[in-house]
Amino acid sequence: MTFELRLDITAPAAHVFDFVADFTTMPMWYSAVRRVERVGGISGLGTRYRVYRDLPGGPALNDVSITTYSQGEEVTFTSLSGPTPFTYRYLVRPEREATRLILEGTISAAGLTGPAALLGPLAERLFKGGMRDNLGTLKQLLEKSTAAPGDIT
């Protein structure tokens, strides 16, 4: 399944990019991700991560690498191993009053086990809705972290 999601975040583009380009922040906003360890590189192209997720079929482990990187503009994360192969390409575009974040993704239900494996196409559609919710959490987190102290309620 291929999808695209867009949202505007009231935060500086550099802050949005730096946060999204660091895969170790994912447990803060991506509901299925429990833990991320950087296992190679410091940042940028080729940096590798081990990602511990909770999937409908149970715990899952993916190895992920940054496969494209343009500082401040674009970062792509590609799973190298593990269930539900995915590629997430994040594009950051400064706009007048906000930063536009675009997520272009592909994901497959391949590798799901048990009853969840029977839900393949449905699981992929449910994923898109869940990802929309995750990006909503990301937006709230980034906007709150850049608000002036008196603006946080």
ROVOSE-160422 format. One record per atom (N, C-alpha, C): residue number from 1; residue in one letter; atom name; x negated, y, z. Coordinates in steps of 0.05 Angstrom, whole numbers, plus 5000, padded with zeros to 4 digits. Atoms other than C-alpha are relative to their C-alpha. Layout:
<tivos>
+-----+--------+-------+------+------+------+
| num | residu | atome |   xx |   yy |   zz |
+-----+--------+-------+------+------+------+
| NUM |      A |    CA |    X |    Y |    Z |
...
+-----+--------+-------+------+------+------+
</tivos>
This chain:
<tivos>
+-----+--------+-------+------+------+------+
| num | residu | atome |   xx |   yy |   zz |
+-----+--------+-------+------+------+------+
|   1 |      M |     N | 4983 | 4977 | 5000 |
|   1 |      M |    CA | 5000 | 5000 | 5000 |
|   1 |      M |     C | 4982 | 5025 | 5000 |
|   2 |      T |     N | 5014 | 4975 | 5001 |
|   2 |      T |    CA | 4975 | 5069 | 4982 |
|   2 |      T |     C | 5019 | 5022 | 5010 |
|   3 |      F |     N | 4983 | 4979 | 4990 |
|   3 |      F |    CA | 5001 | 5131 | 5017 |
|   3 |      F |     C | 4985 | 5026 | 5002 |
|   4 |      E |     N | 5013 | 4974 | 4995 |
|   4 |      E |    CA | 4988 | 5205 | 5027 |
|   4 |      E |     C | 5018 | 5015 | 5020 |
|   5 |      L |     N | 4986 | 4984 | 4980 |
|   5 |      L |    CA | 5007 | 5247 | 5087 |
|   5 |      L |     C | 4985 | 5027 | 5003 |
|   6 |      R |     N | 5011 | 4973 | 4998 |
|   6 |      R |    CA | 4997 | 5322 | 5096 |
|   6 |      R |     C | 5011 | 5013 | 5025 |
|   7 |      L |     N | 4990 | 4983 | 4979 |
|   7 |      L |    CA | 5002 | 5367 | 5156 |
|   7 |      L |     C | 4983 | 5024 | 5004 |
|   8 |      D |     N | 5014 | 4975 | 4994 |
|   8 |      D |    CA | 4983 | 5437 | 5176 |
|   8 |      D |     C | 4995 | 5001 | 5030 |
|   9 |      I |     N | 5008 | 4999 | 4972 |
|   9 |      I |    CA | 4945 | 5446 | 5241 |
|   9 |      I |     C | 4990 | 5028 | 5005 |
|  10 |      T |     N | 5009 | 4973 | 4992 |
|  10 |      T |    CA | 4937 | 5513 | 5275 |
|  10 |      T |     C | 4975 | 4998 | 5017 |
|  11 |      A |     N | 5027 | 5002 | 4988 |
|  11 |      A |    CA | 4863 | 5505 | 5290 |
|  11 |      A |     C | 4980 | 5005 | 4978 |
|  12 |      P |     N | 5020 | 4995 | 5021 |
|  12 |      P |    CA | 4799 | 5524 | 5254 |
|  12 |      P |     C | 4993 | 4975 | 4985 |
|  13 |      A |     N | 5006 | 5022 | 5018 |
|  13 |      A |    CA | 4781 | 5480 | 5195 |
|  13 |      A |     C | 4975 | 4984 | 5010 |
|  14 |      A |     N | 5024 | 5013 | 4991 |
|  14 |      A |    CA | 4712 | 5465 | 5223 |
|  14 |      A |     C | 5006 | 4982 | 5024 |
|  15 |      H |     N | 4993 | 5016 | 4976 |
|  15 |      H |    CA | 4742 | 5440 | 5289 |
|  15 |      H |     C | 5016 | 4975 | 4991 |
|  16 |      V |     N | 4984 | 5023 | 5010 |
|  16 |      V |    CA | 4793 | 5396 | 5252 |
|  16 |      V |     C | 4981 | 4980 | 4987 |
|  17 |      F |     N | 5018 | 5019 | 5013 |
|  17 |      F |    CA | 4738 | 5366 | 5208 |
|  17 |      F |     C | 4982 | 4985 | 5019 |
|  18 |      D |     N | 5018 | 5013 | 4981 |
|  18 |      D |    CA | 4689 | 5353 | 5264 |
|  18 |      D |     C | 5014 | 4979 | 5016 |
|  19 |      F |     N | 4985 | 5019 | 4984 |
|  19 |      F |    CA | 4742 | 5318 | 5305 |
|  19 |      F |     C | 5008 | 4976 | 4984 |
|  20 |      V |     N | 4991 | 5023 | 5016 |
|  20 |      V |    CA | 4770 | 5275 | 5249 |
|  20 |      V |     C | 4976 | 4984 | 4989 |
|  21 |      A |     N | 5024 | 5014 | 5011 |
|  21 |      A |    CA | 4700 | 5258 | 5221 |
|  21 |      A |     C | 4986 | 4984 | 5020 |
|  22 |      D |     N | 5012 | 5017 | 4979 |
|  22 |      D |    CA | 4680 | 5228 | 5288 |
|  22 |      D |     C | 5020 | 4978 | 5007 |
|  23 |      F |     N | 4980 | 5022 | 4996 |
|  23 |      F |    CA | 4716 | 5161 | 5288 |
|  23 |      F |     C | 5003 | 4992 | 5029 |
|  24 |      T |     N | 4998 | 5007 | 4971 |
|  24 |      T |    CA | 4702 | 5154 | 5363 |
|  24 |      T |     C | 5023 | 5015 | 5014 |
|  25 |      T |     N | 4978 | 4986 | 4989 |
|  25 |      T |    CA | 4758 | 5204 | 5375 |
|  25 |      T |     C | 5027 | 4986 | 4996 |
|  26 |      M |     N | 4974 | 5013 | 5007 |
|  26 |      M |    CA | 4811 | 5157 | 5347 |
|  26 |      M |     C | 5016 | 4989 | 5023 |
|  27 |      P |     N | 4983 | 5010 | 4978 |
|  27 |      P |    CA | 4832 | 5125 | 5413 |
|  27 |      P |     C | 5016 | 5022 | 5013 |
|  28 |      M |     N | 4986 | 4978 | 4988 |
|  28 |      M |    CA | 4855 | 5194 | 5434 |
|  28 |      M |     C | 5026 | 5006 | 4986 |
|  29 |      W |     N | 4976 | 4992 | 5015 |
|  29 |      W |    CA | 4907 | 5200 | 5379 |
|  29 |      W |     C | 5012 | 4978 | 4982 |
|  30 |      Y |     N | 4991 | 5022 | 5017 |
|  30 |      Y |    CA | 4914 | 5134 | 5341 |
|  30 |      Y |     C | 5010 | 4977 | 5018 |
|  31 |      S |     N | 4989 | 5017 | 4980 |
|  31 |      S |    CA | 4961 | 5089 | 5380 |
|  31 |      S |     C | 4990 | 4971 | 4999 |
|  32 |      A |     N | 5009 | 5028 | 5002 |
|  32 |      A |    CA | 4935 | 5021 | 5355 |
|  32 |      A |     C | 4970 | 4997 | 5008 |
|  33 |      V |     N | 5029 | 5002 | 4995 |
|  33 |      V |    CA | 4861 | 5038 | 5369 |
|  33 |      V |     C | 4995 | 5002 | 5030 |
|  34 |      R |     N | 5006 | 5001 | 4972 |
|  34 |      R |    CA | 4838 | 5019 | 5438 |
|  34 |      R |     C | 4972 | 5011 | 5007 |
|  35 |      R |     N | 5028 | 4992 | 4994 |
|  35 |      R |    CA | 4763 | 5031 | 5433 |
|  35 |      R |     C | 4985 | 5000 | 4974 |
|  36 |      V |     N | 5017 | 4998 | 5024 |
|  36 |      V |    CA | 4711 | 5052 | 5381 |
|  36 |      V |     C | 4971 | 5003 | 5010 |
|  37 |      E |     N | 5028 | 4997 | 4994 |
|  37 |      E |    CA | 4636 | 5042 | 5386 |
|  37 |      E |     C | 4985 | 5007 | 4975 |
|  38 |      R |     N | 5017 | 4994 | 5023 |
|  38 |      R |    CA | 4586 | 5075 | 5340 |
|  38 |      R |     C | 4977 | 4979 | 5001 |
|  39 |      V |     N | 5020 | 5021 | 5000 |
|  39 |      V |    CA | 4539 | 5019 | 5318 |
|  39 |      V |     C | 4977 | 5005 | 4980 |
|  40 |      G |     N | 5021 | 4993 | 5019 |
|  40 |      G |    CA | 4497 | 5053 | 5265 |
|  40 |      G |     C | 5003 | 5028 | 4990 |
|  41 |      G |     N | 5000 | 4972 | 5009 |
|  41 |      G |    CA | 4478 | 5123 | 5245 |
|  41 |      G |     C | 5008 | 5019 | 5022 |
|  42 |      I |     N | 4993 | 4980 | 4981 |
|  42 |      I |    CA | 4491 | 5188 | 5281 |
|  42 |      I |     C | 5026 | 5014 | 4991 |
|  43 |      S |     N | 4976 | 4989 | 5012 |
|  43 |      S |    CA | 4542 | 5221 | 5235 |
|  43 |      S |     C | 4995 | 5001 | 4970 |
|  44 |      G |     N | 5003 | 4997 | 5028 |
|  44 |      G |    CA | 4556 | 5228 | 5162 |
|  44 |      G |     C | 5000 | 4973 | 4985 |
|  45 |      L |     N | 4999 | 5023 | 5018 |
|  45 |      L |    CA | 4550 | 5179 | 5104 |
|  45 |      L |     C | 4985 | 4977 | 5012 |
|  46 |      G |     N | 5013 | 5024 | 4991 |
|  46 |      G |    CA | 4535 | 5108 | 5124 |
|  46 |      G |     C | 5003 | 4994 | 5030 |
|  47 |      T |     N | 4996 | 5005 | 4972 |
|  47 |      T |    CA | 4552 | 5116 | 5198 |
|  47 |      T |     C | 5020 | 4977 | 5003 |
|  48 |      R |     N | 4983 | 5024 | 4996 |
|  48 |      R |    CA | 4583 | 5050 | 5223 |
|  48 |      R |     C | 5012 | 4999 | 5028 |
|  49 |      Y |     N | 4985 | 5002 | 4975 |
|  49 |      Y |    CA | 4634 | 5036 | 5277 |
|  49 |      Y |     C | 5011 | 4972 | 5003 |
|  50 |      R |     N | 4984 | 5024 | 4994 |
|  50 |      R |    CA | 4664 | 4975 | 5311 |
|  50 |      R |     C | 5025 | 5010 | 5014 |
|  51 |      V |     N | 4974 | 4990 | 4992 |
|  51 |      V |    CA | 4738 | 4987 | 5322 |
|  51 |      V |     C | 5017 | 4977 | 5012 |
|  52 |      Y |     N | 4983 | 5019 | 4986 |
|  52 |      Y |    CA | 4781 | 4949 | 5373 |
|  52 |      Y |     C | 5028 | 5010 | 4999 |
|  53 |      R |     N | 4972 | 4992 | 5004 |
|  53 |      R |    CA | 4855 | 4951 | 5355 |
|  53 |      R |     C | 5019 | 4980 | 5011 |
|  54 |      D |     N | 4978 | 5017 | 4992 |
|  54 |      D |    CA | 4920 | 4923 | 5380 |
|  54 |      D |     C | 5020 | 5000 | 4976 |
|  55 |      L |     N | 4982 | 5003 | 5023 |
|  55 |      L |    CA | 4961 | 4896 | 5321 |
|  55 |      L |     C | 5023 | 4982 | 5008 |
|  56 |      P |     N | 4977 | 5017 | 4993 |
|  56 |      P |    CA | 5028 | 4860 | 5320 |
|  56 |      P |     C | 4992 | 4971 | 5004 |
|  57 |      G |     N | 5009 | 5027 | 4997 |
|  57 |      G |    CA | 4990 | 4794 | 5314 |
|  57 |      G |     C | 4981 | 4996 | 5023 |
|  58 |      G |     N | 5019 | 5001 | 4977 |
|  58 |      G |    CA | 4945 | 4810 | 5374 |
|  58 |      G |     C | 4976 | 5018 | 4995 |
|  59 |      P |     N | 5023 | 4983 | 5002 |
|  59 |      P |    CA | 4878 | 4842 | 5385 |
|  59 |      P |     C | 4985 | 4995 | 4974 |
|  60 |      A |     N | 5014 | 5002 | 5025 |
|  60 |      A |    CA | 4836 | 4857 | 5324 |
|  60 |      A |     C | 4974 | 5016 | 5001 |
|  61 |      L |     N | 5025 | 4986 | 5001 |
|  61 |      L |    CA | 4765 | 4878 | 5309 |
|  61 |      L |     C | 4993 | 5006 | 4971 |
|  62 |      N |     N | 5008 | 4992 | 5026 |
|  62 |      N |    CA | 4743 | 4917 | 5248 |
|  62 |      N |     C | 4973 | 5014 | 5001 |
|  63 |      D |     N | 5025 | 4984 | 5004 |
|  63 |      D |    CA | 4675 | 4941 | 5225 |
|  63 |      D |     C | 5007 | 5020 | 4978 |
|  64 |      V |     N | 4992 | 4978 | 5017 |
|  64 |      V |    CA | 4683 | 5009 | 5192 |
|  64 |      V |     C | 4975 | 5017 | 4993 |
|  65 |      S |     N | 5022 | 4983 | 5008 |
|  65 |      S |    CA | 4635 | 5054 | 5153 |
|  65 |      S |     C | 5010 | 5025 | 4987 |
|  66 |      I |     N | 4994 | 4976 | 5015 |
|  66 |      I |    CA | 4636 | 5125 | 5128 |
|  66 |      I |     C | 4989 | 4996 | 4972 |
|  67 |      T |     N | 5008 | 5006 | 5028 |
|  67 |      T |    CA | 4635 | 5116 | 5052 |
|  67 |      T |     C | 4999 | 5024 | 4982 |
|  68 |      T |     N | 5005 | 4975 | 5013 |
|  68 |      T |    CA | 4642 | 5188 | 5029 |
|  68 |      T |     C | 4999 | 5021 | 5022 |
|  69 |      Y |     N | 5002 | 4979 | 4979 |
|  69 |      Y |    CA | 4623 | 5251 | 5067 |
|  69 |      Y |     C | 4991 | 5026 | 4986 |
|  70 |      S |     N | 5007 | 4973 | 5009 |
|  70 |      S |    CA | 4622 | 5325 | 5049 |
|  70 |      S |     C | 5006 | 5018 | 5024 |
|  71 |      Q |     N | 4997 | 4985 | 4976 |
|  71 |      Q |    CA | 4610 | 5367 | 5111 |
|  71 |      Q |     C | 5022 | 5022 | 4998 |
|  72 |      G |     N | 4979 | 4980 | 4998 |
|  72 |      G |    CA | 4672 | 5407 | 5130 |
|  72 |      G |     C | 5023 | 4996 | 4980 |
|  73 |      E |     N | 4980 | 5002 | 5021 |
|  73 |      E |    CA | 4713 | 5382 | 5071 |
|  73 |      E |     C | 5013 | 4972 | 4998 |
|  74 |      E |     N | 4990 | 5027 | 5006 |
|  74 |      E |    CA | 4720 | 5306 | 5064 |
|  74 |      E |     C | 4984 | 4979 | 5015 |
|  75 |      V |     N | 5013 | 5024 | 4989 |
|  75 |      V |    CA | 4706 | 5241 | 5100 |
|  75 |      V |     C | 5018 | 4976 | 4995 |
|  76 |      T |     N | 4985 | 5025 | 5005 |
|  76 |      T |    CA | 4726 | 5170 | 5082 |
|  76 |      T |     C | 4989 | 4978 | 5017 |
|  77 |      F |     N | 5007 | 5024 | 4983 |
|  77 |      F |    CA | 4727 | 5111 | 5129 |
|  77 |      F |     C | 5011 | 4976 | 4986 |
|  78 |      T |     N | 4992 | 5024 | 5014 |
|  78 |      T |    CA | 4729 | 5042 | 5098 |
|  78 |      T |     C | 4994 | 4976 | 5018 |
|  79 |      S |     N | 5005 | 5024 | 4984 |
|  79 |      S |    CA | 4737 | 4977 | 5136 |
|  79 |      S |     C | 4984 | 4980 | 4983 |
|  80 |      L |     N | 5018 | 5019 | 5013 |
|  80 |      L |    CA | 4683 | 4927 | 5119 |
|  80 |      L |     C | 5007 | 4971 | 5007 |
|  81 |      S |     N | 4992 | 5027 | 4992 |
|  81 |      S |    CA | 4711 | 4868 | 5157 |
|  81 |      S |     C | 5024 | 5003 | 5019 |
|  82 |      G |     N | 4978 | 5000 | 4981 |
|  82 |      G |    CA | 4771 | 4849 | 5199 |
|  82 |      G |     C | 5027 | 5000 | 4985 |
|  83 |      P |     N | 4973 | 5001 | 5012 |
|  83 |      P |    CA | 4846 | 4844 | 5187 |
|  83 |      P |     C | 5010 | 5027 | 4992 |
|  84 |      T |     N | 4988 | 4976 | 5011 |
|  84 |      T |    CA | 4889 | 4895 | 5153 |
|  84 |      T |     C | 4980 | 5020 | 4988 |
|  85 |      P |     N | 5020 | 4983 | 5013 |
|  85 |      P |    CA | 4835 | 4923 | 5106 |
|  85 |      P |     C | 5012 | 5028 | 4994 |
|  86 |      F |     N | 4990 | 4972 | 5004 |
|  86 |      F |    CA | 4840 | 4999 | 5100 |
|  86 |      F |     C | 4978 | 5018 | 4990 |
|  87 |      T |     N | 5017 | 4977 | 5006 |
|  87 |      T |    CA | 4810 | 5061 | 5071 |
|  87 |      T |     C | 5016 | 5025 | 5007 |
|  88 |      Y |     N | 4988 | 4975 | 4993 |
|  88 |      Y |    CA | 4826 | 5129 | 5101 |
|  88 |      Y |     C | 4982 | 5023 | 4990 |
|  89 |      R |     N | 5015 | 4977 | 5010 |
|  89 |      R |    CA | 4804 | 5191 | 5063 |
|  89 |      R |     C | 5013 | 5025 | 5011 |
|  90 |      Y |     N | 4990 | 4976 | 4988 |
|  90 |      Y |    CA | 4813 | 5256 | 5103 |
|  90 |      Y |     C | 4988 | 5024 | 4985 |
|  91 |      L |     N | 5008 | 4975 | 5014 |
|  91 |      L |    CA | 4811 | 5323 | 5065 |
|  91 |      L |     C | 5008 | 5023 | 5018 |
|  92 |      V |     N | 4994 | 4977 | 4983 |
|  92 |      V |    CA | 4807 | 5388 | 5105 |
|  92 |      V |     C | 4999 | 5025 | 4982 |
|  93 |      R |     N | 4998 | 4977 | 5017 |
|  93 |      R |    CA | 4830 | 5451 | 5070 |
|  93 |      R |     C | 5010 | 5024 | 5016 |
|  94 |      P |     N | 4992 | 4976 | 4986 |
|  94 |      P |    CA | 4831 | 5520 | 5103 |
|  94 |      P |     C | 5023 | 5013 | 4985 |
|  95 |      E |     N | 4977 | 4985 | 5012 |
|  95 |      E |    CA | 4897 | 5556 | 5090 |
|  95 |      E |     C | 5001 | 5027 | 5015 |
|  96 |      R |     N | 4998 | 4973 | 4988 |
|  96 |      R |    CA | 4918 | 5627 | 5110 |
|  96 |      R |     C | 5003 | 4998 | 5030 |
|  97 |      E |     N | 4994 | 4999 | 4972 |
|  97 |      E |    CA | 4947 | 5612 | 5178 |
|  97 |      E |     C | 4995 | 4973 | 5014 |
|  98 |      A |     N | 5004 | 5027 | 4989 |
|  98 |      A |    CA | 4928 | 5539 | 5189 |
|  98 |      A |     C | 4979 | 4985 | 4984 |
|  99 |      T |     N | 5017 | 5018 | 5015 |
|  99 |      T |    CA | 4885 | 5482 | 5166 |
|  99 |      T |     C | 5017 | 4977 | 4990 |
| 100 |      R |     N | 4985 | 5022 | 5011 |
| 100 |      R |    CA | 4916 | 5432 | 5119 |
| 100 |      R |     C | 4982 | 4975 | 5002 |
| 101 |      L |     N | 5013 | 5026 | 4999 |
| 101 |      L |    CA | 4896 | 5360 | 5134 |
| 101 |      L |     C | 5015 | 4981 | 4982 |
| 102 |      I |     N | 4988 | 5019 | 5019 |
| 102 |      I |    CA | 4909 | 5310 | 5079 |
| 102 |      I |     C | 4988 | 4973 | 5005 |
| 103 |      L |     N | 5010 | 5027 | 4996 |
| 103 |      L |    CA | 4904 | 5236 | 5092 |
| 103 |      L |     C | 5009 | 4984 | 4975 |
| 104 |      E |     N | 4994 | 5019 | 5022 |
| 104 |      E |    CA | 4900 | 5191 | 5030 |
| 104 |      E |     C | 4990 | 4973 | 5010 |
| 105 |      G |     N | 5007 | 5026 | 4989 |
| 105 |      G |    CA | 4901 | 5119 | 5051 |
| 105 |      G |     C | 5010 | 4977 | 4984 |
| 106 |      T |     N | 4991 | 5026 | 5010 |
| 106 |      T |    CA | 4906 | 5048 | 5030 |
| 106 |      T |     C | 4997 | 4981 | 5024 |
| 107 |      I |     N | 5001 | 5020 | 4978 |
| 107 |      I |    CA | 4922 | 4991 | 5078 |
| 107 |      I |     C | 5015 | 4975 | 4990 |
| 108 |      S |     N | 4987 | 5026 | 5007 |
| 108 |      S |    CA | 4941 | 4918 | 5071 |
| 108 |      S |     C | 5007 | 4985 | 5025 |
| 109 |      A |     N | 4993 | 5017 | 4978 |
| 109 |      A |    CA | 4976 | 4870 | 5117 |
| 109 |      A |     C | 4983 | 4975 | 5001 |
| 110 |      A |     N | 5017 | 5024 | 5001 |
| 110 |      A |    CA | 4924 | 4818 | 5098 |
| 110 |      A |     C | 4986 | 4996 | 5026 |
| 111 |      G |     N | 5014 | 5006 | 4976 |
| 111 |      G |    CA | 4896 | 4783 | 5158 |
| 111 |      G |     C | 5017 | 5000 | 5025 |
| 112 |      L |     N | 4981 | 5002 | 4978 |
| 112 |      L |    CA | 4957 | 4790 | 5203 |
| 112 |      L |     C | 5006 | 4971 | 5005 |
| 113 |      T |     N | 4995 | 5028 | 4993 |
| 113 |      T |    CA | 4972 | 4725 | 5240 |
| 113 |      T |     C | 5027 | 4998 | 5013 |
| 114 |      G |     N | 4975 | 5006 | 4986 |
| 114 |      G |    CA | 5033 | 4692 | 5270 |
| 114 |      G |     C | 5024 | 5012 | 4986 |
| 115 |      P |     N | 4976 | 4989 | 5012 |
| 115 |      P |    CA | 5102 | 4721 | 5259 |
| 115 |      P |     C | 4995 | 5026 | 4985 |
| 116 |      A |     N | 5006 | 4975 | 5013 |
| 116 |      A |    CA | 5072 | 4788 | 5239 |
| 116 |      A |     C | 4991 | 4996 | 4971 |
| 117 |      A |     N | 5009 | 5006 | 5027 |
| 117 |      A |    CA | 5041 | 4755 | 5178 |
| 117 |      A |     C | 5023 | 4998 | 4980 |
| 118 |      L |     N | 4976 | 5002 | 5017 |
| 118 |      L |    CA | 5111 | 4742 | 5151 |
| 118 |      L |     C | 5012 | 5026 | 4992 |
| 119 |      L |     N | 4988 | 4973 | 5004 |
| 119 |      L |    CA | 5127 | 4816 | 5153 |
| 119 |      L |     C | 4983 | 5017 | 4981 |
| 120 |      G |     N | 5018 | 4986 | 5018 |
| 120 |      G |    CA | 5072 | 4836 | 5103 |
| 120 |      G |     C | 5009 | 5027 | 4989 |
| 121 |      P |     N | 4992 | 4975 | 5012 |
| 121 |      P |    CA | 5107 | 4888 | 5060 |
| 121 |      P |     C | 5015 | 5018 | 5020 |
| 122 |      L |     N | 4986 | 4984 | 4980 |
| 122 |      L |    CA | 5152 | 4911 | 5117 |
| 122 |      L |     C | 4980 | 5012 | 5019 |
| 123 |      A |     N | 5020 | 4990 | 4982 |
| 123 |      A |    CA | 5092 | 4918 | 5163 |
| 123 |      A |     C | 4985 | 5024 | 4987 |
| 124 |      E |     N | 5013 | 4978 | 5013 |
| 124 |      E |    CA | 5059 | 4963 | 5111 |
| 124 |      E |     C | 5017 | 5025 | 5000 |
| 125 |      R |     N | 4982 | 4977 | 4999 |
| 125 |      R |    CA | 5120 | 5008 | 5108 |
| 125 |      R |     C | 5001 | 5012 | 5028 |
| 126 |      L |     N | 4999 | 4991 | 4972 |
| 126 |      L |    CA | 5124 | 5011 | 5184 |
| 126 |      L |     C | 4974 | 5015 | 5007 |
| 127 |      F |     N | 5026 | 4987 | 4995 |
| 127 |      F |    CA | 5050 | 5030 | 5184 |
| 127 |      F |     C | 5001 | 5029 | 4993 |
| 128 |      K |     N | 4999 | 4972 | 5009 |
| 128 |      K |    CA | 5063 | 5093 | 5145 |
| 128 |      K |     C | 5015 | 5018 | 5020 |
| 129 |      G |     N | 4985 | 4985 | 4979 |
| 129 |      G |    CA | 5115 | 5116 | 5196 |
| 129 |      G |     C | 4983 | 5003 | 5025 |
| 130 |      G |     N | 5017 | 4998 | 4976 |
| 130 |      G |    CA | 5068 | 5100 | 5253 |
| 130 |      G |     C | 4977 | 5019 | 4996 |
| 131 |      M |     N | 5022 | 4981 | 5006 |
| 131 |      M |    CA | 5011 | 5138 | 5219 |
| 131 |      M |     C | 5010 | 5028 | 5001 |
| 132 |      R |     N | 4988 | 4973 | 4998 |
| 132 |      R |    CA | 5057 | 5198 | 5212 |
| 132 |      R |     C | 5001 | 5009 | 5030 |
| 133 |      D |     N | 4999 | 4994 | 4971 |
| 133 |      D |    CA | 5068 | 5195 | 5288 |
| 133 |      D |     C | 4972 | 5005 | 5011 |
| 134 |      N |     N | 5027 | 4997 | 4991 |
| 134 |      N |    CA | 4993 | 5187 | 5300 |
| 134 |      N |     C | 4989 | 5028 | 4992 |
| 135 |      L |     N | 5010 | 4973 | 5008 |
| 135 |      L |    CA | 4978 | 5250 | 5259 |
| 135 |      L |     C | 5014 | 5022 | 5015 |
| 136 |      G |     N | 4986 | 4980 | 4983 |
| 136 |      G |    CA | 5031 | 5287 | 5299 |
| 136 |      G |     C | 4986 | 5003 | 5026 |
| 137 |      T |     N | 5015 | 5000 | 4975 |
| 137 |      T |    CA | 4993 | 5268 | 5362 |
| 137 |      T |     C | 4973 | 5015 | 4996 |
| 138 |      L |     N | 5025 | 4987 | 5006 |
| 138 |      L |    CA | 4928 | 5291 | 5329 |
| 138 |      L |     C | 5004 | 5030 | 4998 |
| 139 |      K |     N | 4993 | 4972 | 5002 |
| 139 |      K |    CA | 4960 | 5358 | 5311 |
| 139 |      K |     C | 5003 | 5013 | 5027 |
| 140 |      Q |     N | 4996 | 4989 | 4973 |
| 140 |      Q |    CA | 4983 | 5370 | 5383 |
| 140 |      Q |     C | 4974 | 5002 | 5015 |
| 141 |      L |     N | 5026 | 5000 | 4986 |
| 141 |      L |    CA | 4915 | 5351 | 5410 |
| 141 |      L |     C | 4982 | 5022 | 4991 |
| 142 |      L |     N | 5018 | 4980 | 5011 |
| 142 |      L |    CA | 4876 | 5397 | 5363 |
| 142 |      L |     C | 5011 | 5028 | 5006 |
| 143 |      E |     N | 4989 | 4973 | 4995 |
| 143 |      E |    CA | 4924 | 5456 | 5372 |
| 143 |      E |     C | 4997 | 5007 | 5029 |
| 144 |      K |     N | 5003 | 4994 | 4971 |
| 144 |      K |    CA | 4922 | 5450 | 5447 |
| 144 |      K |     C | 4971 | 5005 | 5007 |
| 145 |      S |     N | 5028 | 4997 | 4994 |
| 145 |      S |    CA | 4846 | 5444 | 5448 |
| 145 |      S |     C | 4988 | 5027 | 4990 |
| 146 |      T |     N | 5010 | 4975 | 5010 |
| 146 |      T |    CA | 4838 | 5509 | 5409 |
| 146 |      T |     C | 5016 | 5024 | 5009 |
| 147 |      A |     N | 4983 | 4978 | 4990 |
| 147 |      A |    CA | 4892 | 5550 | 5444 |
| 147 |      A |     C | 4985 | 5016 | 5021 |
| 148 |      A |     N | 5011 | 4983 | 4979 |
| 148 |      A |    CA | 4873 | 5608 | 5488 |
| 148 |      A |     C | 5010 | 4990 | 5027 |
| 149 |      P |     N | 4992 | 5011 | 4974 |
| 149 |      P |    CA | 4876 | 5590 | 5563 |
| 149 |      P |     C | 5029 | 5007 | 5008 |
| 150 |      G |     N | 4973 | 4992 | 4993 |
| 150 |      G |    CA | 4940 | 5629 | 5573 |
| 150 |      G |     C | 5022 | 4988 | 4982 |
| 151 |      D |     N | 4981 | 5011 | 5019 |
| 151 |      D |    CA | 4972 | 5594 | 5512 |
| 151 |      D |     C | 5007 | 4971 | 5006 |
| 152 |      I |     N | 4995 | 5029 | 4994 |
| 152 |      I |    CA | 4970 | 5523 | 5542 |
| 152 |      I |     C | 5022 | 4999 | 5021 |
| 153 |      T |     N | 4978 | 5003 | 4981 |
| 153 |      T |    CA | 5035 | 5504 | 5575 |
| 153 |      T |     C | 5004 | 4971 | 5007 |
+-----+--------+-------+------+------+------+
</tivos>
